[in-house]
């Protein structure tokens, strides 16, 4: 199994943030039916993406220092 590099952490976080932003947009536009589970998944993706991206930034900073 390959380890997650700082760039992969950042890409994963960005992807989760994108999903966390698109799900509510699709619910507001009426493409998806808003349910509690879908709203919770959207919140979890957004929060998880933020945390994952923050970890990626921290790892990138420590990686650049040496």
C-alpha positions in Angstrom: 0.0 0.0 0.0 1.4 3.4 -0.9 1.6 6.0 1.7 -0.3 9.3 1.4 2.0 12.1 0.4 1.1 15.7 1.4 -0.2 16.3 -2.2 -2.5 13.3 -1.9 -3.8 14.5 1.4 -4.5 17.9 -0.2 -6.2 16.3 -3.2 -8.3 14.1 -1.0 -9.3 17.0 1.2 -10.2 19.1 -1.9 -12.3 16.3 -3.3 -14.2 15.9 0.0 -14.8 19.6 0.2 -16.1 19.6 -3.4 -18.5 16.7 -2.6 -19.5 18.6 0.6 -20.4 21.7 -1.5 -22.1 19.9 -4.4 -24.5 17.8 -2.4 -26.3 20.8 -0.8 -26.4 22.6 -4.2 -28.0 19.6 -5.8 -30.5 19.4 -3.0 -31.4 23.1 -3.3 -31.8 22.8 -7.1 -34.2 19.8 -6.6 -32.0 17.2 -8.3 -31.6 15.2 -5.1 -34.3 14.9 -2.5 -33.0 16.4 0.8 -33.0 13.7 3.5 -31.3 13.7 6.9 -28.8 11.1 5.8 -27.8 13.0 2.7 -27.5 16.2 4.7 -25.4 14.5 7.3 -23.1 13.0 4.6 -22.7 16.4 3.1 -21.7 17.8 6.4 -19.3 14.9 7.1 -17.7 15.3 3.7 -17.2 19.0 4.2 -15.8 18.7 7.7 -13.6 15.7 6.8 -12.3 17.5 3.7 -11.4 20.5 5.8 -9.5 18.4 8.4 -7.8 16.3 5.7 -6.7 19.4 3.8 -5.4 21.0 7.0 -3.4 17.8 7.7 -2.1 18.0 4.1 -1.0 21.6 4.6 0.8 20.7 7.9 2.5 17.7 6.3 3.6 19.8 3.3 5.1 22.4 5.7 7.0 19.9 7.7 8.1 18.2 4.4 9.5 21.4 3.0 11.4 22.2 6.3 13.4 19.0 5.9 
